[in-house]
Amino acid sequence: MTSELKSSTLVDRAAQLIELARAAGADAADAVVVRSRSQSVSVRLGKVENTEASESDDFSLRVFVGRRVASVSANPGFDLKVLAERAVAMARVSPEDPFACLADEERLAKSYPDLALFDPTTVETARLREMALEAEAAALGVAGVTNSGGAGASAGFGGLVLVTSHGFEGSYTASRFGCSASVIAGEGTKMERDYDYDSRLYFGELDDPAEIGRRAGERAVRRLNPRQVETGQGVTVVFDPRVARGFVGHIAGAINGASVARKTSFLRDRMGERVLKAGLNVIDDPLVVRGSSSRPFDGEGVTGERLAMIEDGVLKHWFLSTSTARELGLATNGRGVRSGTMVSPSSTNLSLEPGEVSPEELIRSVGNGFYVTELIGQGVDMITGEYSRGASGFWIENGALTFPVSEVTIASNLKDMFMRVTPASDIDRKYGVASPTLAIEGMTLAGK
């Protein structure tokens, strides 16, 4: 399907836009085309609730006139000349932006690797329906499950074309397949809900729908008859990998160059200092073959490289696009992402690297504590690092998971949490953010 991006003249149309923008008076420009195709089916209680299919080709043109910049977007069928002239006219009356620019020419990818991101497998709507029904049936077959929140399956791909006025031209396509199930266990006021899902680039690697449904049902049943534990200080909280990925996301947010430039990160003055527990490493790698968030080049035509963002606990890099890097007096590291007409830095395949002990050994070492399987609310202040979120999971007693827990709050400060985290060995790298089970000492638990 990558070839379809080129054969459909999207690259040629993007290049025409650049030429017309230069003819209209732009000093520099870049054009992006994002192509997406998707279909999905959702079911509930054995019946199809919704079937969707979508197709789009979105064009974006960004032009520079001196230090002034403007961007416009359009769908297929627009007049190229009118769009280019409108963008240049907008730029001429825009305020100056001293940092907005194209990536330096010497940083542009002269060639880029094939990361095997596209699976050409065609999955018909009927097959998606079967997958969703299979997942739901397996979930409802778990003893204790009483209702369905629905199940779904999806397939699609997204493609990116980028052309710049200073010599870059490239395109790539990534496929995506998914399946999920959500169910309810229990009756009346004692109902509990949980879910499970899987998402892959390659259809053949997707977990069996029945297995996804079974896991969803078992998760929901395990949560029945929860208790509210006593309030305590200095509690060791263990994050299930599904929750731990969100914790790694907080690390990513704190080391995002855009947040540093805006002074909205609590780590903004900590470059070169220890910000994580000694021995811990956070890796970002855009060039993983078949990686969930891999990309052969970024939204500006720069190929990134594998970076130890945090090495042995010491902060080494920010995520940087060209404009953000210039604002900070640095150089881009190929983490620019197109979002509509904007370019901003972001992570790619990000991982908090695993430790040496198994999750079972880690839980045993805790003795008594709290194992979190779900977090509620958005109580995280990235300016100060203050952290307070509703949580549910299981109480750890004598090194083993015992009864389910709900309606409690865990709190601390991310600065302290980063320095007290211990990873297990069970990392799963199939998603764009990967983390093993994590134990964090010294948290406050607010219960009854």
C-alpha positions, 0 to 999 in steps of 0.5 A, spaced: 500 500 500 506 504 500 506 504 493 499 506 492 501 513 496 506 514 490 502 512 484 496 516 486 500 522 485 500 525 492 507 526 492 506 530 485 501 534 488 505 536 494 511 537 490 506 542 486 504 545 492 511 547 494 512 550 487 506 554 487 507 557 494 514 559 492 511 562 485 507 566 490 512 569 494 514 564 499 521 563 501 520 556 504 515 551 504 513 544 506 507 540 504 504 534 508 499 529 505 496 524 511 492 518 508 488 514 512 483 508 511 479 504 516 473 500 518 471 497 524 465 493 527 462 494 534 457 489 537 453 488 544 450 482 546 451 478 540 448 483 535 452 488 531 451 495 534 455 499 529 459 498 523 464 504 520 468 505 514 472 512 513 477 514 508 481 521 507 486 524 504 488 531 508 493 536 505 497 541 509 501 546 506 506 550 511 509 557 508 515 561 510 515 569 508 521 571 512 520 569 519 513 569 518 509 563 518 502 560 516 499 554 515 493 551 511 489 545 510 484 542 505 481 536 502 482 533 495 479 537 489 482 543 492 485 548 487 492 548 488 494 555 486 489 558 490 491 554 496 498 556 495 496 564 494 492 564 500 497 561 505 502 566 503 498 572 504 496 569 511 504 569 512 505 576 510 500 578 515 502 574 521 506 576 527 514 574 526 516 567 529 523 567 531 523 559 531 519 557 526 523 554 520 524 548 516 529 543 518 536 544 517 538 541 510 544 537 512 539 534 517 534 531 512 534 524 511 538 522 504 535 515 505 531 512 510 530 504 512 524 500 510 521 498 517 516 493 515 510 497 518 505 495 513 501 489 512 497 488 506 492 483 509 485 485 507 480 484 513 473 484 510 467 487 515 464 480 516 471 477 519 471 483 523 464 482 526 466 475 527 472 477 531 468 482 535 462 476 536 468 471 538 471 476 543 464 478 547 462 470 547 468 468 550 468 474 555 460 472 557 462 465 558 467 467 564 463 465 570 461 471 574 460 475 568 453 478 567 453 483 562 457 486 556 459 493 555 461 491 548 466 488 543 469 491 537 474 489 532 478 494 527 483 494 521 486 500 517 492 504 515 495 511 515 500 513 510 504 520 510 507 524 504 512 529 506 515 534 501 519 540 502 522 546 498 529 544 500 530 537 497 526 532 502 521 527 499 518 521 502 513 517 504 511 511 508 505 507 510 503 503 517 497 498 518 493 497 524 489 492 527 485 491 533 480 487 537 477 489 544 472 487 549 469 490 555 464 486 560 461 487 567 461 482 573 456 481 579 449 484 580 446 490 582 450 495 586 456 490 586 457 490 579 464 491 576 467 492 569 473 491 566 476 490 559 482 487 555 484 489 548 490 488 543 493 492 537 498 490 532 501 492 525 500 485 523 494 482 523 497 475 524 500 477 530 494 479 533 491 476 540 486 471 539 479 474 540 477 469 544 483 470 549 482 477 549 475 476 551 477 471 556 482 476 559 476 481 560 471 477 563 477 474 568 479 481 570 472 483 571 470 477 576 477 478 580 474 485 582 468 483 585 466 485 592 472 490 593 474 493 600 476 500 602 483 499 606 485 504 611 489 510 610 496 510 610 503 513 609 509 510 606 505 505 602 509 501 597 504 501 590 505 496 585 503 498 578 500 493 573 504 493 566 497 496 563 497 502 568 505 502 568 505 505 561 501 511 563 507 512 568 512 512 563 507 517 559 508 522 565 516 521 564 515 522 556 511 529 558 516 531 563 522 531 558 518 533 552 522 539 549 515 543 548 514 543 555 521 545 557 520 551 553 514 553 556 516 552 563 511 547 564 515 541 566 517 540 573 524 537 570 525 543 566 532 545 570 534 538 571 538 536 564 544 532 566 542 531 573 539 524 576 532 524 575 530 517 576 533 511 581 540 509 579 541 504 574 534 505 570 534 507 563 529 510 558 530 508 551 526 511 545 527 508 538 524 510 532 527 505 528 524 498 531 522 494 525 515 493 526 515 497 532 508 500 534 510 507 533 516 507 529 517 512 523 523 512 518 523 519 518 519 524 522 514 530 520 520 534 518 524 529 514 529 528 519 531 520 521 531 520 528 536 515 532 535 510 538 536 515 544 537 513 551 533 519 554 535 517 561 541 513 562 543 510 569 537 515 572 541 521 569 537 525 564 540 526 557 535 528 552 529 532 551 524 530 545 526 535 540 523 538 533 526 543 529 523 549 532 523 547 539 530 545 539 532 552 536 528 555 542 532 551 547 538 553 543 539 545 541 538 541 535 533 537 533 533 529 534 528 527 529 522 527 534 518 532 530 510 530 529 505 533 524 499 534 528 494 538 523 499 544 520 503 544 527 510 540 528 511 538 535 516 533 539 513 527 541 516 520 543 516 514 538 517 507 541 518 509 548 520 504 554 522 504 561 527 498 561 526 492 565 529 490 571 532 483 573 526 480 578 520 477 576 513 480 577 512 475 582 518 476 586 517 483 586 510 483 589 513 478 594 519 483 596 513 488 598 510 484 603 504 488 604 502 494 599 497 495 594 497 492 587 494 497 582 490 495 576 486 501 574 487 509 575 481 514 575 482 522 574 487 526 571 490 529 578 497 530 575 500 537 575 506 536 570 509 543 573 510 541 580 510 534 579 504 533 584 500 526 583 494 524 586 489 519 583 483 514 584 485 507 584 483 500 584 486 493 584 488 488 589 491 488 596 498 485 597 499 481 604 505 477 606 507 478 599 501 475 595 495 478 592 489 478 596 482 481 596 480 487 591 480 494 593 477 500 590 475 507 592 482 509 594 486 515 592 494 514 591 498 520 592 505 523 592 510 527 587 513 525 581 520 527 583 519 522 589 516 517 585 521 517 579 527 516 585 523 510 588 521 506 582 523 499 581 522 495 575 520 488 574 523 483 568 516 483 564 516 488 559 511 487 553 514 491 547 508 491 543 505 498 544 508 505 543 510 505 550 512 499 554 513 498 561 514 492 566 511 491 572 513 497 577 514 498 584 514 505 587 515 506 595 513 511 600 506 513 597 500 515 601 494 511 600 487 515 602 482 510 604 477 509 609 
